Amino acid sequence: MTSGTRRVHLPRHTTPQEPLRTRLGELGVVRGGYVAPGATIDQEDAGNPRALQASDLAADGSIAWDDLRFARLTNGVERYSIREGDVLFPLRSARINAVVATAVPFPVAAVGHWALVSVDPKMVDPHYLAWYFNHPTTSLRLNALSQGSNLKFISLGALREFEIELPPLRMQHQLARVHALHQRVAQLEKRLAYLRRQYIDTLTMNVLRRTFEPHADPESNGRND
């Protein structure tokens, strides 16, 4: 444990004013996803919610809500519901990619092996928590808990016991903001690289076309079809 950091059990609705180490289960409610055969269907049935599966997460963590299939739950719809601000953590996945549920447009249920972490925003910034999970240093610790070779699996119980480093709330906001800005810059750089590549491809092909234009068949000039 680093100097100046202590491990505690946080009481609910407490705003941390100093760096703490505590179990994830102490930071909020950690729920699992709905696991059952045939839990998703293509068509809406009696107002069933949409179904979010681990495969629906894009590489950048975005979710195309309108493209989700529908869930067929036999019980406990509320138990598996994804709420605004929940940190979504796939427990069975080839890569660790925790995301924060934002702008959830309609009822959505987590289907499959998920951890749904609902934290008190007065104590924990969910975007900080997602960043913390996705950080390479944390990923190494999580990999040590995981089972399997190609498709990693972390149990819900092990995740609840996982120790989280929690700085003061203001620093959580700052770290989350820096990460968000970095992601935005990376997206813009990727877009810029794509546009630059398109420009160069068009420019070089136009040069090639102009090179061959003088050698076009003169008999074809003015020829009527």
N, C-alpha and C positions, 0 to 999 in steps of 0.2 A: 504494500500500500504506500502510495506517495505521501510525502510530508504535507501536513496541513489538510489532509483528507480523512474523514472518519466515516465509518459504516453505521447507519442508523435505520430504524424502522420509522418511516415518515408518517405522521398522522395526516388524515385526510384534510384537504383545504388549507395546507400549510405552504406558504411561499418560501422556498429555500433561499437563504441569504448568504450561505457559505457552501463551498463544494462538499458534496456528499457522495457516498457510495451506498447503494441500496438495491434490493432485489426488484426486478421488473414487476413482480406481483404486488409490491408495495406501492407502486405508482398509479395503479388504476385497476380496472377490470380487464382480465385477459380471457377472452372467449375463443372457442374453437369453431370451425366451419362445419357444415352439414355433410356428413359422409354416408352415402347409401347408393346402391346401384340404381341407375335410371333417374338420377336426381335432376337432370336437365331435360327440357323438351324444347322443340322449335317454335311451337305456337302457345300463345297465352291461354291458360286454362283457369277459368273462374277467378280471374284477378290475381293470379300468382305473381310474385315478384320476379324481377330479373335475377339471373344467376351469374355471379362473378367467380370464375375459375382462375387458377394460377396462369394458365395459358393465355388469358385475356390481358395480362400485363405486357405492355410494350417494353422494348429495351430501355427506353427513357423513363419508364415508370408511369406513363400516361395510360388512361383507360378510355376506350371508345364505348361509352355507356350505351349508346343506341344500338350497338352491334351485339350486345349480350343476348344470350339465349334466356329462356325462362326456367325458373326453378319449380320443381315439384316436391314440396315438402309435406311430410305426413304429420309433423308436429313442430311446435316451438318456432314459429316464424320469427317472432321478435328476438329470440335467442341468437339467431344467425344474421340478423339485419345489420347492414353496414350503415353506420351513422357518420354524419359530417364530422370530420376531424379525427376519425379512427385511424390508427396506424395499422396497416394491413401487412402481415408478414406471412409469406408462403412457407409452410413447414416442410413440404416435399418439393424440392426444386433443384435443378442443376446449378443454379446460382442464387445467391442471397440478394433480394431486391425489395426492401421494405418501402412502402409508399404511404402517403397520407391521402385519405379519401376526401376530395374536395369537389364542390359543385355536383353533389349526387342528385340527379334530376328526378328520380323516382325510387320506389322501394326496390332495394337490391339485397339479395341474400348471398352470403359467402358459402360456396359449395366446394367441398374438397378439404384438404388438409391446410387449414389456415389458423393463424393467431390473429384475433381482432383485439387490439389494445385500445381501450378507451381511457384516456387520462384526464385529470382535472387541469384545464388550461391555466389555472392560477398557480399551478405547481410545476407543470411540465409543458414545454412547447412541443407539440406532436411532430413538427418539422425537424426540430432538434433530434428527437428520438429516432426518426427515420434516418436522418443523416448519420447518427451514431451507429445504428445497426449496419448501415451500408459502408462505413469506413473500413478500409483494408485491415486496420489493426483489430477492430471488432470482429471482422469476418474470420480472421485466424482463430479467435477464441470460439466463435460459433462452430467453425469446422471441427474443432476438437470435440465438440459435443455431438456432432452429427453422426449418423449411421449411414452405411451404404457407400458405394464407390462413385458411380456416375451420377445417380439421382440421390442427392442428399436428403436426409430426413432428420428433423429435430423434434423431439416430443414436446407437447404443450407444457408438461410438468417441468422439463428441463429449462424451457424458456422462461417460465414464471420465476424460477430460481436464479436466472441469469443476472449477474451483478452489473448494474448500470452506474456510470459516472455522471453525476448530476451537478453541474455548476449552478450558480445563481441564475434566476430566471432571465435577468437582463442579458447575461452572457449567452444563455441558450438562444435567445432571439438573435443576438449578433452572429453567432456561429451559423444558425439556420439561414440568416440573410446573406452572409458571405457565400454559403454553398449555393443558394438560389441564384445569386448574381453570377457565380462561376458557371452554373448550368446554362444560364441565359447567354453568356458570352460564348460558351461552347456551341450552343445551337446556332448563334449568329455566324460563328466562324465556319461551321459546317455548311450553312446556307451560302455563305460567301464563296467557299471553295467550290460548291456545286455550280453557282452562277459563273464563276471564273472559268471553270472547266467547259461549260456550255459556250461561253464567249470565245475561248481559244479554239474549240472544235469548229465553231461556225466560221471564225476568221480564217483559220488555216484551210478549210475546205473551199471557201470563197477564193482564196489565193490560188488554189489548185485549179478551180474551175476557170478563172480568168487566164491562167497559163495556157489552157487548152483551147480557149475560145478562138484565137487567131488561126488555129489549125482546123477549124471546122470546114466541112465540105462546101466550097463556094457555090457549087451547083444547087445546093439546098437553099441558098438565099433567094427569097422571093418566090420559092416554089409553092404552088398551090396544091393543097391536098385533094 
